Amino acid sequence: QVQLVESGGGPVEAGGSLRLSCVDSGSGFSLNTMSWHRQAPGKQRELVASVNSVRSTYYIDSVKGRFTISRDNAKSTVYLQMDSLKPGDTAVYYCRARNSGSGDEYWGQGTQVTVSS
């Protein structure tokens, strides 16, 4: 059973930075597409950024130039470096692993990011 454990969230002032981490307990991490999603109160969960097995990345427009997703296969960990944070980035951030072969998906429990103005 794959488990994803996120960390690194917390309160931060606008303009500040946070780095989220997500450790994947499964054995197939290097083949997974890893992504970060977020859900703000009263809103639907949305994809923020993703990185696939060949390290191609994708970002939604609102975080381009501010957020950086990366992966360390040796540590089975995916990161989300968040800079120039805005109050609109306040949300619970979730890590997702998608197995490229089976298509199975796994989610972490989420970590709260709160950006104050």
Contacts in CASP RR format, 6 or more apart in sequence:
PFRMAT RR
TARGET T0000
AUTHOR 0000-0000-0000
METHOD contacts of the structure
MODEL  1
QVQLVESGGGPVEAGGSLRLSCVDSGSGFSLNTMSWHRQAPGKQRELVAS
VNSVRSTYYIDSVKGRFTISRDNAKSTVYLQMDSLKPGDTAVYYCRARNS
GSGDEYWGQGTQVTVSS
2 24 0 8 1.000
2 25 0 8 1.000
2 26 0 8 1.000
2 97 0 8 1.000
2 106 0 8 1.000
3 24 0 8 1.000
3 25 0 8 1.000
3 26 0 8 1.000
3 106 0 8 1.000
3 108 0 8 1.000
4 22 0 8 1.000
4 23 0 8 1.000
4 24 0 8 1.000
4 25 0 8 1.000
4 95 0 8 1.000
4 96 0 8 1.000
4 97 0 8 1.000
4 106 0 8 1.000
4 107 0 8 1.000
4 108 0 8 1.000
4 109 0 8 1.000
5 22 0 8 1.000
5 23 0 8 1.000
5 25 0 8 1.000
5 108 0 8 1.000
5 109 0 8 1.000
6 20 0 8 1.000
6 21 0 8 1.000
6 22 0 8 1.000
6 93 0 8 1.000
6 94 0 8 1.000
6 95 0 8 1.000
6 108 0 8 1.000
6 109 0 8 1.000
6 110 0 8 1.000
6 111 0 8 1.000
7 20 0 8 1.000
7 21 0 8 1.000
7 22 0 8 1.000
7 23 0 8 1.000
7 111 0 8 1.000
8 18 0 8 1.000
8 19 0 8 1.000
8 20 0 8 1.000
8 21 0 8 1.000
8 111 0 8 1.000
9 18 0 8 1.000
9 20 0 8 1.000
9 93 0 8 1.000
9 111 0 8 1.000
9 112 0 8 1.000
9 113 0 8 1.000
10 18 0 8 1.000
10 111 0 8 1.000
10 112 0 8 1.000
10 113 0 8 1.000
10 114 0 8 1.000
11 114 0 8 1.000
11 115 0 8 1.000
11 116 0 8 1.000
12 18 0 8 1.000
12 85 0 8 1.000
12 113 0 8 1.000
12 114 0 8 1.000
12 115 0 8 1.000
12 116 0 8 1.000
13 115 0 8 1.000
13 116 0 8 1.000
13 117 0 8 1.000
14 85 0 8 1.000
14 86 0 8 1.000
14 87 0 8 1.000
14 115 0 8 1.000
14 116 0 8 1.000
14 117 0 8 1.000
15 83 0 8 1.000
15 84 0 8 1.000
15 85 0 8 1.000
15 86 0 8 1.000
15 115 0 8 1.000
16 83 0 8 1.000
16 84 0 8 1.000
16 85 0 8 1.000
16 115 0 8 1.000
17 81 0 8 1.000
17 82 0 8 1.000
17 83 0 8 1.000
17 84 0 8 1.000
17 85 0 8 1.000
18 82 0 8 1.000
18 85 0 8 1.000
18 113 0 8 1.000
19 79 0 8 1.000
19 80 0 8 1.000
19 81 0 8 1.000
19 82 0 8 1.000
20 36 0 8 1.000
20 79 0 8 1.000
20 80 0 8 1.000
20 82 0 8 1.000
20 93 0 8 1.000
20 95 0 8 1.000
20 111 0 8 1.000
20 113 0 8 1.000
21 77 0 8 1.000
21 78 0 8 1.000
21 79 0 8 1.000
22 34 0 8 1.000
22 36 0 8 1.000
22 77 0 8 1.000
22 78 0 8 1.000
22 79 0 8 1.000
22 80 0 8 1.000
22 95 0 8 1.000
22 108 0 8 1.000
23 75 0 8 1.000
23 76 0 8 1.000
23 77 0 8 1.000
24 32 0 8 1.000
24 34 0 8 1.000
24 76 0 8 1.000
24 77 0 8 1.000
24 78 0 8 1.000
24 97 0 8 1.000
24 106 0 8 1.000
25 76 0 8 1.000
26 76 0 8 1.000
28 99 0 8 1.000
29 73 0 8 1.000
29 76 0 8 1.000
29 97 0 8 1.000
30 53 0 8 1.000
30 73 0 8 1.000
31 53 0 8 1.000
31 99 0 8 1.000
31 100 0 8 1.000
31 101 0 8 1.000
32 53 0 8 1.000
32 97 0 8 1.000
32 98 0 8 1.000
32 99 0 8 1.000
32 100 0 8 1.000
33 50 0 8 1.000
33 51 0 8 1.000
33 52 0 8 1.000
33 53 0 8 1.000
33 97 0 8 1.000
33 98 0 8 1.000
33 100 0 8 1.000
34 50 0 8 1.000
34 51 0 8 1.000
34 69 0 8 1.000
34 71 0 8 1.000
34 78 0 8 1.000
34 95 0 8 1.000
34 96 0 8 1.000
34 97 0 8 1.000
34 98 0 8 1.000
35 47 0 8 1.000
35 48 0 8 1.000
35 49 0 8 1.000
35 50 0 8 1.000
35 51 0 8 1.000
35 69 0 8 1.000
35 95 0 8 1.000
35 96 0 8 1.000
35 98 0 8 1.000
36 47 0 8 1.000
36 48 0 8 1.000
36 49 0 8 1.000
36 50 0 8 1.000
36 69 0 8 1.000
36 78 0 8 1.000
36 80 0 8 1.000
36 93 0 8 1.000
36 94 0 8 1.000
36 95 0 8 1.000
36 96 0 8 1.000
37 45 0 8 1.000
37 46 0 8 1.000
37 47 0 8 1.000
37 48 0 8 1.000
37 93 0 8 1.000
37 94 0 8 1.000
37 95 0 8 1.000
37 96 0 8 1.000
38 45 0 8 1.000
38 46 0 8 1.000
38 48 0 8 1.000
38 89 0 8 1.000
38 91 0 8 1.000
38 92 0 8 1.000
38 93 0 8 1.000
38 94 0 8 1.000
38 113 0 8 1.000
39 45 0 8 1.000
39 46 0 8 1.000
39 91 0 8 1.000
39 92 0 8 1.000
39 94 0 8 1.000
40 88 0 8 1.000
40 90 0 8 1.000
40 91 0 8 1.000
40 92 0 8 1.000
43 91 0 8 1.000
45 94 0 8 1.000
46 60 0 8 1.000
47 58 0 8 1.000
47 60 0 8 1.000
48 59 0 8 1.000
48 60 0 8 1.000
48 63 0 8 1.000
48 67 0 8 1.000
48 80 0 8 1.000
48 93 0 8 1.000
49 57 0 8 1.000
49 58 0 8 1.000
49 59 0 8 1.000
49 60 0 8 1.000
49 63 0 8 1.000
49 67 0 8 1.000
49 69 0 8 1.000
49 80 0 8 1.000
50 57 0 8 1.000
50 58 0 8 1.000
50 69 0 8 1.000
51 57 0 8 1.000
51 58 0 8 1.000
51 69 0 8 1.000
51 70 0 8 1.000
51 71 0 8 1.000
51 78 0 8 1.000
52 100 0 8 1.000
53 100 0 8 1.000
55 71 0 8 1.000
57 69 0 8 1.000
59 65 0 8 1.000
59 67 0 8 1.000
59 69 0 8 1.000
63 82 0 8 1.000
63 89 0 8 1.000
66 82 0 8 1.000
66 83 0 8 1.000
66 84 0 8 1.000
66 85 0 8 1.000
67 80 0 8 1.000
67 81 0 8 1.000
67 82 0 8 1.000
67 83 0 8 1.000
68 79 0 8 1.000
68 80 0 8 1.000
68 81 0 8 1.000
68 83 0 8 1.000
69 78 0 8 1.000
69 79 0 8 1.000
69 80 0 8 1.000
69 81 0 8 1.000
70 78 0 8 1.000
70 79 0 8 1.000
70 81 0 8 1.000
71 77 0 8 1.000
71 78 0 8 1.000
71 79 0 8 1.000
72 78 0 8 1.000
72 79 0 8 1.000
78 95 0 8 1.000
80 93 0 8 1.000
82 89 0 8 1.000
82 113 0 8 1.000
85 113 0 8 1.000
85 115 0 8 1.000
86 115 0 8 1.000
87 115 0 8 1.000
87 116 0 8 1.000
87 117 0 8 1.000
88 115 0 8 1.000
89 113 0 8 1.000
89 115 0 8 1.000
90 113 0 8 1.000
90 114 0 8 1.000
90 115 0 8 1.000
91 112 0 8 1.000
91 113 0 8 1.000
92 110 0 8 1.000
92 111 0 8 1.000
92 112 0 8 1.000
92 113 0 8 1.000
93 110 0 8 1.000
93 111 0 8 1.000
93 112 0 8 1.000
93 113 0 8 1.000
94 107 0 8 1.000
94 108 0 8 1.000
94 109 0 8 1.000
94 110 0 8 1.000
95 107 0 8 1.000
95 108 0 8 1.000
95 110 0 8 1.000
96 105 0 8 1.000
96 106 0 8 1.000
96 107 0 8 1.000
96 108 0 8 1.000
97 105 0 8 1.000
97 106 0 8 1.000
98 104 0 8 1.000
98 105 0 8 1.000
98 106 0 8 1.000
99 105 0 8 1.000
END
